[in-house]
């Protein structure tokens, strides 16, 4: 079952902990597990260190105590309760007309997502047949992560045949949600609550929250931090993570996120508009926020340590011709954030964050530029300018880090 079903089940059942065995969005050899405590959120220190110490203390396997017949296998009642809860993310009486192509990326999302769509009254998603059933070998993709180049190719090919309004992809454990829309050849927010995102995510969310008069918080990377924000209404992380029903699932949830974006596309469809039109509206109101990532996978972890040391000792003075106005070593912590291994650079109209990945042998650099836009006619030039700056920042940052 999807990881968000487990996150829901912990609180639904009053359990003290939950464990999900999953390769998540990583290659099959990286199989591991996610741990939640009784509040339904992912573990944070000191629980992670205590678990690691217990693992390190394990001796021969035949000395590990195991329960006899103490296991209870649950039926479908927890899944049924989760699916009933998915109704909470949709507005009563909203249009449900969007046609969707869906891929589970060889994971466990197909049966749950299609059940949620059927329950909500959406047209049945067109499945990417080659990736619809669980397969731990992930045979059609090098990395089963919608962010990775090539991972969405089969979904796009299916979409070209079926002409949907949206393409939706989950990663294999279905807690992440990616969305694609047709590109031609040539909204508002109200209510109360707090919008929260991690420091590596687009600063656009903060501008949207401010405009709507909503609370806003930044956290360290990961939904183990985002989900703990008091009064959370919507949580977002750039790595395709969205928490849209924090009272039900205190983690990212690719199923309810898919429902909500399909509802949004349906509302726009009735107005003769698309998600691309909505993105244009946001750019006109808040400036064009263009983002990208420089991600370097390594075999030798010392490469990452060397790059971080080099950037700390010789921080760049400018990137892509933009002056670095301030540099923060996040290992020292800030007034609002605990210490973490990372660097944050503020530039004239841009921002860069560099950190080692917490789950993969990668150095990850998160880039954002903000280009002012005065009118719709300026949008193409603004997008071209944003892309040019991101390319230059990636080039200069790689050189500064020696990667």
C-alpha positions in Angstrom: 0.0 0.0 0.0 1.1 3.6 -0.5 3.2 5.2 2.3 0.5 7.9 3.0 -2.0 5.1 3.8 0.4 4.0 6.6 0.8 7.6 7.8 -3.0 7.8 8.0 -3.3 4.3 9.6 -1.1 5.1 12.6 -3.4 7.8 13.9 -6.5 6.0 12.8 -5.6 2.9 14.8 -3.9 4.7 17.7 -0.7 2.9 16.9 2.6 3.9 18.6 4.7 3.6 15.4 4.6 2.6 11.8 7.2 1.1 9.4 7.0 1.1 5.6 9.4 -1.1 3.6 10.1 0.7 0.3 12.6 1.7 -2.3 10.6 4.9 -2.6 11.9 6.8 -5.6 15.4 5.2 -5.6 16.9 2.4 -7.6 15.8 -1.1 -6.4 19.1 -1.8 -4.8 18.5 1.1 -2.4 15.5 -0.7 -0.7 15.0 0.7 2.8 12.3 1.7 5.2 10.5 4.8 6.5 9.6 5.1 10.2 6.8 7.0 11.8 6.0 7.6 15.5 2.6 7.7 17.1 1.7 11.3 15.9 1.8 10.0 12.3 4.8 12.1 11.4 8.2 10.8 10.2 10.8 10.5 12.9 13.2 13.3 13.8 16.1 13.5 16.2 16.7 12.0 18.7 14.5 9.0 17.6 16.6 8.4 14.4 19.9 8.2 16.4 18.3 5.8 19.0 17.1 3.5 16.2 20.6 3.6 14.5 22.2 2.7 17.8 19.8 -0.2 18.3 20.6 -1.5 14.8 24.4 -1.2 15.5 23.9 -3.2 18.7 22.3 -6.2 17.0 24.4 -9.3 17.2 23.9 -12.7 15.4 20.4 -12.9 14.0 19.6 -16.1 15.9 19.9 -14.1 19.1 17.3 -11.5 18.1 14.0 -12.1 19.9 11.0 -12.6 17.6 7.3 -12.8 18.4 5.6 -16.1 18.1 2.1 -15.8 16.6 1.6 -12.2 17.8 1.0 -10.7 14.4 -2.4 -9.5 13.2 -3.0 -8.9 9.5 -5.5 -6.2 8.9 -8.2 -6.4 6.3 -9.4 -3.6 4.0 -11.0 -1.5 6.7 -8.0 0.9 7.1 -7.7 1.4 3.3 -11.5 2.0 3.2 -11.2 4.6 5.9 -8.3 6.3 4.1 -10.2 6.5 0.9 -13.2 7.9 2.7 -10.9 10.6 4.1 -9.7 11.6 0.6 -13.1 13.3 0.1 -11.9 16.0 2.5 -9.5 17.6 0.0 -12.2 18.3 -2.6 -14.9 21.0 -2.5 -18.5 19.8 -2.4 -20.1 20.0 -5.8 -16.9 20.9 -7.6 -16.5 19.8 -11.2 -14.8 16.5 -11.8 -14.3 16.4 -15.5 -10.5 16.4 -16.0 -9.2 13.4 -18.1 -5.9 12.0 -16.7 -3.1 9.8 -17.8 -1.6 8.1 -14.8 1.6 6.2 -14.0 2.4 4.4 -10.8 6.0 4.1 -11.9 6.0 0.3 -11.2 4.8 1.0 -7.6 1.8 0.5 -5.5 -0.3 3.6 -6.4 -2.5 2.3 -9.2 -5.3 0.5 -7.2 -5.6 3.2 -4.5 -5.5 6.2 -6.8 -8.0 4.7 -9.3 -10.3 3.9 -6.4 -10.0 7.4 -5.1 -10.7 8.9 -8.5 -13.7 6.6 -8.9 -15.1 7.5 -5.5 -14.7 11.2 -6.3 -16.5 10.9 -9.6 -13.6 11.7 -12.0 -13.3 9.9 -15.3 -11.2 6.7 -15.0 -7.6 7.5 -15.5 -5.8 6.1 -18.5 -3.1 3.9 -17.1 0.5 3.7 -18.5 0.2 0.0 -18.9 3.9 -0.8 -18.8 4.2 0.8 -15.4 0.8 0.1 -13.8 1.6 -3.0 -11.8 4.0 -3.3 -8.9 7.5 -4.5 -10.0 10.4 -4.1 -7.6 12.9 -4.3 -10.5 11.5 -1.0 -12.0 12.3 -2.4 -15.5 11.4 0.6 -17.7 13.2 3.3 -15.8 16.8 3.7 -14.5 15.4 5.7 -11.5 11.7 5.4 -10.6 11.5 9.1 -9.8 9.4 11.5 -11.9 12.1 14.1 -11.6 14.7 12.0 -13.4 15.2 12.5 -17.1 13.4 9.8 -19.1 11.2 8.6 -16.2 8.1 10.1 -17.7 8.7 9.2 -21.3 6.2 6.3 -21.3 3.6 8.6 -19.7 4.1 11.2 -22.3 3.8 8.7 -25.1 0.5 7.4 -23.6 -0.7 11.0 -23.3 0.1 11.7 -27.0 -2.3 8.9 -27.9 -5.1 9.7 -25.5 -5.0 13.6 -25.4 -5.7 14.1 -21.6 -6.0 17.3 -19.6 -3.3 16.1 -17.3 -0.6 13.6 -16.8 -0.1 12.5 -13.2 2.7 10.4 -11.9 3.4 8.9 -8.4 6.7 7.6 -7.3 6.6 3.9 -6.4 5.4 4.4 -2.8 2.9 7.0 -4.0 3.8 9.8 -1.6 5.1 12.1 -4.3 3.0 13.5 -7.1 4.2 15.0 -10.4 1.9 16.7 -12.9 2.4 17.5 -16.6 0.1 19.4 -18.9 -0.1 19.7 -22.7 2.0 22.5 -24.0 0.8 24.3 -27.2 3.2 24.4 -30.1 3.8 28.0 -30.5 -6.3 31.6 -8.5 -6.9 32.7 -5.5 -6.5 31.5 -2.0 -8.7 32.2 1.0 -9.4 30.9 4.5 -7.0 30.4 7.4 -4.1 28.2 8.3 -0.4 28.1 7.6 1.4 27.4 4.3 4.7 25.7 5.0 7.6 24.6 2.8 11.2 23.5 3.2 14.1 26.0 2.7 15.0 24.4 -0.7 11.6 25.0 -2.2 10.4 27.9 -4.3 10.0 31.2 -2.4 6.8 31.8 -4.5 4.7 30.0 -1.8 5.7 32.7 0.7 4.5 35.5 -1.6 1.2 33.7 -2.3 0.6 33.2 1.5 1.5 36.9 2.2 -0.9 38.1 -0.5 -3.7 35.9 0.9 -3.1 36.9 4.5 -2.1 33.4 5.5 0.6 32.3 7.9 3.9 31.0 6.3 6.8 29.0 7.7 10.0 27.6 6.3 11.5 24.4 7.7 14.4 22.1 7.2 14.2 19.7 4.3 11.7 16.9 4.6 8.1 16.4 5.6 9.2 15.2 9.0 9.6 18.9 9.7 6.9 20.4 7.4 4.2 18.2 8.9 5.0 19.5 12.4 4.2 23.1 11.6 1.4 24.2 13.9 -1.8 25.1 12.1 -0.6 23.6 8.8 -3.0 23.9 6.0 -0.8 23.1 3.0 2.8 21.8 2.9 5.0 21.7 -0.1 8.5 20.6 -1.0 10.2 20.9 -4.4 10.8 17.2 -4.7 7.2 16.6 -5.7 5.9 16.5 -2.2 2.5 17.9 -1.2 0.5 17.6 2.0 -3.0 18.7 1.2 -4.9 17.1 4.1 -2.7 17.5 7.2 -5.5 16.5 9.6 -5.7 13.1 7.8 -2.1 12.4 6.7 0.8 14.3 8.3 3.1 13.6 5.4 3.3 14.1 1.7 0.5 12.2 -0.1 0.6 11.6 -3.8 -3.0 10.3 -3.9 -4.8 13.3 -2.4 -2.5 15.7 -4.2 -3.5 14.0 -7.5 -7.2 14.4 -6.6 -6.8 18.1 -5.8 -4.9 19.0 -8.9 -7.5 17.1 -11.0 -10.2 19.1 -9.4 -8.3 22.3 -10.1 -7.9 21.4 -13.7 -11.6 20.6 -13.9 -12.5 24.0 -12.5 -10.2 25.7 -15.0 -11.5 23.6 -17.9 -15.1 24.9 -17.3 -13.6 28.4 -17.5 -11.8 27.6 -20.8 -8.5 27.8 -19.1 -5.6 25.5 -18.1 -3.0 25.2 -15.4 -0.6 27.0 -17.7 -2.9 30.0 -17.6 -2.9 29.9 -13.8 1.0 29.8 -13.8 0.9 32.9 -16.0 -1.4 34.6 -13.5 1.0 33.9 -10.7 4.0 35.2 -12.6 2.2 38.4 -13.4 1.2 38.9 -9.8 4.4 37.8 -8.0 7.2 37.8 -10.6 8.4 34.8 -12.6 9.9 32.3 -10.2 12.2 29.9 -12.3 13.8 27.0 -10.5 16.2 24.3 -11.3 18.5 21.8 -9.6 22.1 20.8 -10.0 22.3 17.2 -8.7 25.6 15.2 -8.7 25.4 11.5 -7.9 28.7 10.1 -6.6 30.3 6.7 -5.9 32.8 8.2 -3.4 31.1 10.2 -0.6 34.3 12.1 0.0 33.6 14.0 -3.3 30.6 15.6 -1.5 32.5 16.4 1.6 35.3 18.0 -0.5 32.8 20.1 -2.4 31.1 21.4 0.8 34.5 22.2 2.3 35.6 24.0 -0.8 32.5 26.2 -0.9 32.9 27.0 2.8 36.5 28.0 2.5 36.1 29.9 -0.8 32.5 31.0 -1.2 31.6 32.4 -4.7 31.4 36.2 -5.0 29.1 36.0 -8.0 27.1 33.4 -10.0 26.0 34.0 -13.6 27.0 37.6 -13.2 24.7 38.1 -10.2 26.5 39.3 -7.0 26.2 37.2 -3.9 24.8 39.6 -1.3 24.9 37.2 1.6 26.1 33.7 2.4 24.9 31.5 5.3 26.4 28.3 6.7 23.4 26.5 7.9 25.5 24.2 10.0 25.6 27.0 12.5 21.8 27.2 12.6 19.7 30.3 12.3 17.1 32.1 14.5 14.4 30.0 12.9 16.1 26.8 11.9 18.2 24.2 13.7 21.6 23.4 12.4 21.9 21.3 9.2 24.7 20.6 6.8 24.0 23.2 4.1 24.9 26.5 2.6 22.5 29.3 1.4 23.5 32.1 -0.9 21.3 35.1 -1.6 22.1 36.8 -4.9 20.6 39.9 -6.6 17.3 38.3 -7.8 18.3 34.8 -7.1 18.9 32.2 -4.3 21.0 29.0 -4.1 21.1 26.3 -1.5 23.7 23.5 -1.4 23.3 20.4 0.7 24.2 16.7 0.7 21.1 14.5 0.1 19.8 12.8 3.2 18.7 9.6 1.3 21.0 9.2 -1.7 24.7 9.6 -2.5 24.1 13.0 -4.1 25.2 16.6 -3.7 22.1 18.7 -4.4 22.0 22.3 -5.3 18.7 24.1 -5.5 18.5 27.2 -7.7 15.9 29.9 -8.0 15.7 33.2 -9.9 13.0 35.8 -9.8 12.4 37.8 -12.9 10.0 40.8 -12.7 7.1 40.8 -15.2 5.1 43.9 -16.1 2.6 42.4 -18.6 1.6 39.2 -20.3 3.6 40.2 -23.4 6.8 40.1 -21.3 6.3 36.5 -20.1 8.2 34.7 -23.0 11.2 37.0 -22.5 11.1 36.6 -18.7 11.1 32.8 -19.1 14.0 32.9 -21.5 15.9 35.2 -19.1 15.2 32.9 -16.2 16.4 29.8 -18.1 19.6 31.7 -19.1 20.3 32.7 -15.5 19.7 29.2 -14.2 22.1 27.8 -16.8 24.8 30.3 -15.8 24.3 29.7 -12.1 24.6 25.9 -12.6 27.8 26.4 -14.6 29.5 28.8 -12.2 28.4 26.9 -9.0 29.7 23.6 -10.4 33.1 25.3 -11.0 33.1 26.8 -7.5 32.4 23.5 -5.9 34.8 21.6 -8.1 32.2 19.1 -9.3 
